[in-house]
Each structure stands twice: as structure tokens, then as C-alpha cells.
């Protein structure tokens, strides 16, 4: 993997990590995007934790393809 690709993956991981943290800190921002029949707070936290996990996977050099 060349240097440019690695830098772009790092930037993507940073944005995903910020989004995941934001899901957990300010879940009310994402409420309009969640259908009424789903529990909003649960969906927000599950999505946030998933985004954080994927971002961490992208930060590890051996795992961007898996993430």
C-alpha cells in the first residue's frame, strides 16, 4: 500500500471515529434519520460503537482490507 493510500485511509478513519463519538455524545442530532419504529437511543449507540470499531480497524495497518 503506497503512502497516499495510507494517508487517505487515516483521514477516513478519523472522520468515522469522530462520527462514532458524536453518535454517543449527541445522539439527538441523529434522531430525525432513524425510523419511528426503532428505539432511537439504542440505534444511536449501536451505530456509534460500530463506527468507532471500524475506525480503529482502519487505524491498524494490517486490517484496512478487513474493515
Secondary structure, DSSP 8 states (H G I E B T S, - for coil): --HHHHHHHHHHHHHHHHHHHHHHH-GGGGGGGS-TTS-HHHHHHHHHHHHHHHHHHHHSTT-TTT-
